[in-house]
Amino acid sequence: MINGIVFRVRTGVPWRDVPERYGPWKTLYKRFVRWQEDGTWARIEAMLQADADAAGDLDWHGNADSTIVRAHQHAAGARKGG
């Protein structure tokens, strides 16, 4: 069950396209949604993060920049020098 959910999240395929070896797609979807709503995924993430932090496997000095530079819609495809 978890492998099917992880497969879908990792690949981004529609729920209906998850391989049958993971079980019925409706079951996977319902379980995913239920666990999202009741906080199961958040608890799993917190536990994994705590374990990794205790083992010294996390780098808390990392940095991520989410800057987005938008161009005007007419900026693309203009001729140069003309």
Backbone hydrogen bonds in HBPLUS format (Angstrom, degrees):
<---DONOR---> <-ACCEPTOR-->    atom                        ^
c    i                          cat <-CA-CA->   ^        H-A-AA   ^      H-
h    n   atom  resd res      DA  || num        DHA   H-A  angle D-A-AA Bond
n    s   type  num  typ     dist DA aas  dist angle  dist       angle   num
A0005-ILE N   A0001-MET O   3.10 MM   4  6.48 156.6  2.16 151.0 157.1     1
A0006-VAL N   A0002-ILE O   2.83 MM   4  6.04 166.1  1.85 157.2 161.3     2
A0007-PHE N   A0003-ASN O   2.82 MM   4  5.94 153.5  1.89 142.6 150.5     3
A0008-ARG N   A0004-GLY O   3.05 MM   4  6.27 160.9  2.09 145.5 149.6     4
A0009-VAL N   A0005-ILE O   2.97 MM   4  6.22 164.7  1.99 154.3 158.2     5
A0010-ARG N   A0006-VAL O   2.82 MM   4  5.85 162.4  1.85 152.2 157.5     6
A0011-THR N   A0007-PHE O   2.95 MM   4  6.00 160.6  1.99 150.4 155.3     7
A0012-GLY N   A0008-ARG O   2.79 MM   4  5.46 147.4  1.90 139.8 149.3     8
A0017-ASP N   A0014-PRO O   2.85 MM   3  5.38 152.3  1.92 116.8 125.8     9
A0018-VAL N   A0015-TRP O   3.23 MM   3  5.61 169.8  2.25 116.4 117.2    10
A0022-TYR N   A0019-PRO O   3.16 MM   3  6.10 171.8  2.17 125.6 128.2    11
A0023-GLY N   A0020-GLU O   2.92 MM   3  5.25 164.1  1.95 115.5 120.7    12
A0027-THR N   A0024-PRO O   3.15 MM   3  5.42 123.1  2.49 102.4 115.6    13
A0028-LEU N   A0024-PRO O   3.20 MM   4  6.59 160.2  2.24 152.6 157.8    14
A0029-TYR N   A0025-TRP O   2.89 MM   4  6.09 163.8  1.91 152.0 156.5    15
A0030-LYS N   A0026-LYS O   2.90 MM   4  6.04 168.6  1.91 149.6 152.8    16
A0031-ARG N   A0027-THR O   3.00 MM   4  6.11 161.3  2.03 148.3 153.5    17
A0032-PHE N   A0028-LEU O   2.91 MM   4  6.08 161.4  1.95 150.0 155.7    18
A0033-VAL N   A0029-TYR O   2.94 MM   4  6.17 168.2  1.95 158.2 160.5    19
A0034-ARG N   A0030-LYS O   2.92 MM   4  6.03 163.5  1.95 147.4 152.6    20
A0035-TRP N   A0031-ARG O   2.92 MM   4  6.05 165.4  1.95 152.4 156.1    21
A0036-GLN N   A0032-PHE O   2.92 MM   4  6.10 143.4  2.06 142.7 153.7    22
A0037-GLU N   A0033-VAL O   2.91 MM   4  6.15 160.1  1.95 153.7 158.2    23
A0038-ASP N   A0034-ARG O   2.95 MM   4  6.16 154.5  2.01 150.3 157.1    24
A0040-THR N   A0035-TRP O   2.94 MM   5  4.85 126.1  2.23 141.8 150.9    25
A0043-ARG N   A0039-GLY O   3.01 MM   4  6.27 155.6  2.07 152.0 158.6    26
A0044-ILE N   A0040-THR O   2.93 MM   4  6.20 158.9  1.97 153.7 159.6    27
A0045-GLU N   A0041-TRP O   2.94 MM   4  6.14 164.8  1.96 150.2 154.2    28
A0046-ALA N   A0042-ALA O   2.93 MM   4  6.11 160.9  1.96 146.8 152.1    29
A0047-MET N   A0043-ARG O   2.93 MM   4  6.09 158.0  1.98 148.6 154.3    30
A0048-LEU N   A0044-ILE O   2.92 MM   4  6.14 166.0  1.94 155.6 159.3    31
A0049-GLN N   A0045-GLU O   2.89 MM   4  6.00 158.0  1.94 149.4 156.0    32
A0050-ALA N   A0046-ALA O   2.92 MM   4  6.06 156.7  1.97 144.2 150.5    33
A0051-ASP N   A0047-MET O   2.96 MM   4  6.17 161.0  1.99 150.1 155.1    34
A0052-ALA N   A0048-LEU O   2.94 MM   4  6.12 160.9  1.98 146.9 152.3    35
A0053-ASP N   A0049-GLN O   2.86 MM   4  6.00 154.3  1.92 147.2 154.7    36
A0054-ALA N   A0050-ALA O   2.92 MM   4  6.08 159.7  1.96 147.8 153.0    37
A0055-ALA N   A0051-ASP O   3.05 MM   4  6.26 143.3  2.19 141.0 150.7    38
A0057-ASP N   A0052-ALA O   2.82 MM   5  5.08 156.1  1.87 163.2 157.5    39
A0056-GLY N   A0053-ASP O   3.00 MM   3  5.00 153.1  2.07 101.2 109.7    40
A0075-ALA N   A0072-HIS O   2.88 MM   3  5.20 164.0  1.91 117.2 122.2    41
